[in-house]
């Protein structure tokens, strides 16, 4: 199990924290078998990961018992979930990517995006969402058209009074 220095986690370990948090949210508890099922891995892989996460102070796990996140584990899991949610939102709502593909891509991207890029991406989404009409901005519709046709749309000029 790879845990990098300074208590930063490998993408795989971040996925375990995220899975535990999601299971606790959905079912109230996280069990080894449920984590394994969610991540499509066998129980020995889960126990190995939990051992590493426990040694580093991110989870509490009694043998044959429930798995719980420590406050630090919860903080890290929330960060991974937030990155996942924002990236998924960007891919679906801004780039019009299919939701299944967007979720898979977000899962890969959430582990490598820098804090600076993530902050800018978050602000960009907020900017787009605050479009006065509440509709998809014209310039994004122009991108949609370009993506489909490879051609730019003619701009509609509005008269300023």
C-alpha contacts under 8 A as a table, 3 or more apart, distances in Angstrom:
res1	aa1	res2	aa2	distance
1	X	13	X	7.95
1	X	48	X	7.04
1	X	49	X	6.10
1	X	52	X	6.40
2	X	9	X	7.50
2	X	10	X	6.06
2	X	13	X	7.71
3	X	7	X	6.92
3	X	8	X	6.67
3	X	9	X	5.05
3	X	10	X	5.70
3	X	13	X	7.43
3	X	52	X	7.58
4	X	7	X	6.27
4	X	8	X	5.39
4	X	9	X	5.61
4	X	10	X	6.50
5	X	8	X	6.12
7	X	56	X	6.94
9	X	12	X	7.84
9	X	13	X	5.77
9	X	14	X	6.03
10	X	13	X	5.25
10	X	14	X	6.30
11	X	14	X	5.04
11	X	15	X	6.22
11	X	111	X	5.50
12	X	15	X	5.06
12	X	16	X	6.52
13	X	16	X	5.05
13	X	17	X	6.47
13	X	49	X	6.92
13	X	53	X	7.47
14	X	17	X	5.15
14	X	18	X	6.16
14	X	76	X	7.64
14	X	77	X	6.93
14	X	80	X	6.87
14	X	111	X	7.71
15	X	18	X	4.99
15	X	19	X	6.05
16	X	19	X	5.06
16	X	20	X	6.18
16	X	35	X	7.52
16	X	39	X	7.84
16	X	49	X	7.58
17	X	20	X	5.17
17	X	21	X	6.21
17	X	69	X	7.65
17	X	73	X	6.77
17	X	74	X	7.73
17	X	76	X	7.50
17	X	77	X	5.26
18	X	21	X	5.15
18	X	22	X	6.15
18	X	77	X	4.99
18	X	78	X	7.60
18	X	80	X	6.60
18	X	81	X	6.46
19	X	22	X	5.11
19	X	23	X	6.09
19	X	35	X	6.31
19	X	38	X	6.99
19	X	39	X	7.42
20	X	23	X	5.19
20	X	24	X	6.13
20	X	30	X	5.72
20	X	35	X	6.62
20	X	67	X	7.36
20	X	68	X	7.47
20	X	69	X	7.53
21	X	24	X	5.17
21	X	25	X	6.13
21	X	30	X	7.92
21	X	69	X	7.55
21	X	74	X	7.26
21	X	77	X	6.52
21	X	78	X	8.00
22	X	25	X	5.04
22	X	26	X	6.06
23	X	26	X	5.10
23	X	27	X	5.56
23	X	28	X	6.87
23	X	29	X	6.28
23	X	30	X	5.34
23	X	34	X	7.71
23	X	35	X	7.63
24	X	27	X	5.37
24	X	28	X	4.32
24	X	29	X	4.46
24	X	30	X	5.43
25	X	28	X	5.66
25	X	29	X	7.73
27	X	30	X	7.42
29	X	66	X	6.57
29	X	67	X	7.28
29	X	68	X	7.77
30	X	34	X	6.62
30	X	35	X	6.86
30	X	66	X	5.71
30	X	67	X	5.30
30	X	68	X	7.03
31	X	34	X	5.25
31	X	35	X	6.22
31	X	65	X	7.06
31	X	66	X	5.07
31	X	67	X	5.87
32	X	35	X	5.17
32	X	36	X	6.15
32	X	43	X	6.49
32	X	46	X	6.38
32	X	47	X	7.15
32	X	66	X	7.46
32	X	67	X	7.29
33	X	36	X	5.08
33	X	37	X	6.13
33	X	43	X	6.29
34	X	37	X	5.02
34	X	38	X	6.05
35	X	38	X	5.13
35	X	39	X	6.11
35	X	46	X	7.06
36	X	39	X	5.21
36	X	40	X	5.58
36	X	41	X	4.80
36	X	42	X	5.60
36	X	43	X	5.88
36	X	45	X	7.87
36	X	46	X	6.06
37	X	40	X	4.99
37	X	41	X	6.52
37	X	42	X	7.77
38	X	41	X	7.98
41	X	45	X	6.39
41	X	46	X	7.10
42	X	45	X	5.54
42	X	46	X	6.64
43	X	46	X	5.02
43	X	47	X	6.16
44	X	47	X	5.09
44	X	48	X	6.09
45	X	48	X	5.15
45	X	49	X	6.22
46	X	49	X	5.14
46	X	50	X	6.04
47	X	50	X	4.99
47	X	51	X	6.02
48	X	51	X	5.13
48	X	52	X	6.45
49	X	52	X	5.19
49	X	53	X	6.12
50	X	53	X	4.94
50	X	54	X	5.80
50	X	59	X	7.03
50	X	61	X	7.18
51	X	54	X	5.06
51	X	55	X	6.15
52	X	55	X	5.18
52	X	56	X	6.38
53	X	56	X	5.21
53	X	57	X	6.32
53	X	58	X	5.23
53	X	59	X	5.75
54	X	57	X	5.07
54	X	58	X	5.60
54	X	59	X	4.76
54	X	60	X	5.79
54	X	61	X	7.05
55	X	58	X	7.74
57	X	60	X	7.69
57	X	70	X	6.82
57	X	72	X	7.36
57	X	73	X	7.39
58	X	69	X	5.97
58	X	70	X	5.24
58	X	71	X	7.57
58	X	72	X	5.81
58	X	73	X	4.10
58	X	74	X	7.73
59	X	67	X	6.88
59	X	68	X	5.55
59	X	69	X	4.33
59	X	70	X	5.19
59	X	73	X	6.15
60	X	67	X	5.95
60	X	68	X	5.16
60	X	69	X	6.13
60	X	70	X	6.60
61	X	65	X	6.52
61	X	66	X	6.28
61	X	67	X	4.76
61	X	68	X	6.46
62	X	65	X	5.01
62	X	66	X	6.85
62	X	67	X	7.35
69	X	72	X	7.61
69	X	73	X	5.07
69	X	74	X	5.56
70	X	73	X	4.88
70	X	74	X	6.06
71	X	74	X	5.05
71	X	75	X	6.20
72	X	75	X	5.04
72	X	76	X	6.27
73	X	76	X	5.19
73	X	77	X	6.04
74	X	77	X	5.02
74	X	78	X	6.03
75	X	78	X	5.22
75	X	79	X	6.37
76	X	79	X	5.08
76	X	80	X	6.36
77	X	80	X	5.14
77	X	81	X	6.11
78	X	81	X	5.05
78	X	82	X	5.98
79	X	82	X	5.11
79	X	83	X	6.21
80	X	83	X	5.22
80	X	84	X	6.10
80	X	110	X	6.52
80	X	111	X	7.48
81	X	84	X	4.98
81	X	85	X	6.04
82	X	85	X	5.12
82	X	86	X	6.12
83	X	86	X	5.28
83	X	87	X	5.98
83	X	106	X	8.00
83	X	110	X	5.37
83	X	118	X	7.41
84	X	87	X	5.28
84	X	88	X	5.98
84	X	103	X	7.78
84	X	106	X	5.45
84	X	107	X	6.10
84	X	109	X	7.89
84	X	110	X	5.45
85	X	88	X	5.14
85	X	89	X	6.06
85	X	106	X	7.84
86	X	89	X	5.03
86	X	90	X	6.17
86	X	122	X	6.70
87	X	90	X	5.07
87	X	91	X	6.19
87	X	106	X	5.35
87	X	109	X	7.64
87	X	110	X	7.22
88	X	91	X	5.17
88	X	92	X	6.08
88	X	99	X	7.76
88	X	102	X	5.48
88	X	103	X	5.63
88	X	105	X	7.86
88	X	106	X	5.41
89	X	92	X	5.24
89	X	93	X	5.57
89	X	94	X	7.45
90	X	93	X	5.47
90	X	94	X	5.09
90	X	95	X	6.60
90	X	121	X	7.97
90	X	125	X	6.74
91	X	94	X	5.84
91	X	95	X	5.00
91	X	96	X	6.24
91	X	97	X	5.42
91	X	102	X	5.60
91	X	106	X	7.94
92	X	95	X	5.80
92	X	96	X	4.64
92	X	97	X	4.77
92	X	98	X	6.44
92	X	99	X	6.04
92	X	102	X	6.27
93	X	96	X	5.50
93	X	97	X	7.71
94	X	125	X	7.78
94	X	140	X	7.59
95	X	144	X	7.92
97	X	101	X	6.84
97	X	102	X	5.85
98	X	101	X	5.44
98	X	102	X	5.95
99	X	102	X	4.88
99	X	103	X	6.07
100	X	103	X	5.30
100	X	104	X	6.40
101	X	104	X	5.13
101	X	105	X	6.06
102	X	105	X	5.13
102	X	106	X	5.90
103	X	106	X	5.09
103	X	107	X	6.18
104	X	107	X	5.20
104	X	108	X	6.69
105	X	108	X	5.20
105	X	109	X	6.16
106	X	109	X	4.96
106	X	110	X	5.74
107	X	110	X	5.50
107	X	111	X	7.39
108	X	111	X	6.27
108	X	112	X	7.63
109	X	112	X	5.54
109	X	113	X	6.10
110	X	113	X	5.95
113	X	117	X	6.42
113	X	118	X	6.27
114	X	117	X	5.29
114	X	118	X	6.09
115	X	118	X	5.04
115	X	119	X	6.03
116	X	119	X	5.21
116	X	120	X	6.32
117	X	120	X	5.16
117	X	121	X	6.04
118	X	121	X	5.05
118	X	122	X	6.06
119	X	122	X	5.12
119	X	123	X	6.26
120	X	123	X	5.09
120	X	124	X	6.05
121	X	124	X	4.96
121	X	125	X	6.30
122	X	125	X	5.26
122	X	126	X	6.33
123	X	126	X	4.97
123	X	127	X	6.07
124	X	127	X	4.98
124	X	128	X	6.28
125	X	128	X	5.14
125	X	129	X	6.09
126	X	129	X	5.04
126	X	130	X	6.24
127	X	130	X	5.29
127	X	131	X	7.07
128	X	131	X	5.65
128	X	136	X	7.84
128	X	137	X	7.21
129	X	134	X	7.06
130	X	134	X	6.89
131	X	134	X	5.30
131	X	135	X	6.84
131	X	136	X	7.50
131	X	137	X	6.51
132	X	135	X	7.84
136	X	140	X	6.67
136	X	141	X	6.81
137	X	140	X	5.35
137	X	141	X	6.42
138	X	141	X	4.91
138	X	142	X	6.12
139	X	142	X	4.84
139	X	143	X	6.41
140	X	143	X	4.91
140	X	144	X	6.26
141	X	144	X	4.93
141	X	145	X	6.24
142	X	145	X	5.10
142	X	146	X	6.16
142	X	152	X	6.82
142	X	153	X	5.98
143	X	146	X	4.92
143	X	147	X	6.03
143	X	152	X	7.80
144	X	147	X	5.14
144	X	148	X	6.34
145	X	148	X	5.22
145	X	149	X	6.03
145	X	150	X	7.61
145	X	151	X	7.25
145	X	152	X	7.08
145	X	153	X	6.91
146	X	149	X	5.22
146	X	150	X	4.69
146	X	151	X	4.91
146	X	152	X	5.30
146	X	153	X	7.19
147	X	150	X	5.66
147	X	151	X	7.87
